[in-house]
Amino acid sequence: MPTIRRTRVIAAAPERVWATVADPHHLPRWWPRVARVEGVDGRHFTEVLRTDRGKAVRADFTVIESSAPEVRRWAQLVESSPFERILQSAEPEVRLAPEDGGTRVTLTVRQRLRGVARFGGFMVRRAARSQLDEALAGLDALHGGS
């Protein structure tokens, strides 16, 4: 199962960063390709993603762990979705820890691939690294970084 992890220190208190990462409505501000979030209902939400060609794709998620202000983990509901052909499961996670007057943010994505997609693991890892780097840059920009 490809697991990708990226870390960055952001110059903001953990509580400030938590307010952003714990609210799915903020995902379009920092998570790559998310155009908007719909259907936020307790532990469930839907991301509307925008492809390179401008097409909208919906991805449903369930929050499976949330402990303020330290960890937030959600799972993509892949069954009966456009992602079902390539993914068995996908779980993004955000971990926050105080560090040097700011917050060490660690983003992790665990993905279990399906079918022939299993043979493209290196491409999935590269894409996930890029996605996490963009997400960290987005959080940094929101909280006064470079």
N, C-alpha and C positions, 0 to 999 in steps of 0.2 A: 504494500500500500504506500504510494508516494506520500511523504510527509514533508512539507516545505515550511521553514521557519525563518522569519526575518525580524530584526530588532532595530529600534532607533530610540534615542533619548529625545523627548520633546519638552520644551521649556514651558511647561504648564503643570499645575498641581494635578495629582491623580483624579481628584474629584471633578475637575473641569473636563479632563479627557474622558472620564467615565460618563459624564452627562452627554457627550457626543456619541460614544460607542454603544451605550446602553439603549439609545432611542433609535429604532429602525428608521424613523422619519429623517434622520440625519445622514443615512447612508449615501444618498445622491451627492452630498457635499464632500465625501471623502473616499468612498469605495468605487473603484473603476467600473465603468460601463453602466452603473445604476442610474437610470434616467429619473425614476420616481419609485416610491414605495406605496403600496396599497394594502388595504385589508388588515391593518395592524389591529390585532385583537388579542390582548393578553400575551400569550407566548407564540403567536403565529403572525406571519406577515408575508407579503408577496413583493418581490423586486421585479420591476419592469426594466429589463436590460436592453441596451441599444447596441446592435451589431455594427461592424465596420460599414456595412451597406445601408445602415439606417433602419433596419427591421427591428421591431419590438419583440422581445421574447420574455415570457413570464417564468419566474422561478419562485416556488413556494418554500418557506422555511419554518422550522419550529425551533424555538429557543430551548436548549436542553440543559444549560447550566448558566446561572447568573448569580454572582456573588459580588455585590458592590463593595468597594471600587476595585476589585481585583481581577475577576475573570468573567467573560461572556462567551458562550459557545452556542452555535446554532447549527442545525442539520438541514440540508437541502432535501426536500421530498422529491425524489427522482422518478418514482413509479408513475407511469402515465404522463410523463413530461417529455419535452423535446430532448432532455438530457439522458433519458433512460437507455438510449442506444450505447452510450459511452461510459456512463457512470453507474456503479452500484451504490455508492454513497459519497457524500462530500460534507465535510464539517469544518467551517472556518471557526477560529478561536482568537480572542483578544485577551492578553494578560497584561496587567498594569502593575508597576511597582515603583515606589518613590526612588529617585536617584538624583543626587546633586542638585536639589532644588527644583527638579523637574520630574518627569515620569518616563521610566523605561517601558516602552510599548513593544510587546512581542506578539506578532501575528503569526498564526500557524494555520495551514490548510492541510487536512488529511483527506485524501481521495482514494477510493477503491474503484479501479477501472473495470469495465465489462467488455467482453468479446475481444475483437481484434484491437480495440483501443489499448488493451494491456501491453501490446508490443510497442506502443508509442509513449511509454512512460517518460522518457527523456524529454520529449516535447511538452508533455503535461507539466513536468517539473519546471521547465524553463518558463512556460506561460504563467505558472503559479508564482514563481519568483518575481516576475515582472509585475503581476497583479498586486502582490503584497508590497513591493517597493513603491508602486504608485499609491496604494492605500496609505502607507506610512507618510509619504510626501504630502498627501492630502490632509492627513491629521496634523502634520507639522505646520502646513500653511494655515489651517484653521486656527491654530493656537499660537500664532505669532512667530513661527519659525521662518526659516528661509525657503 
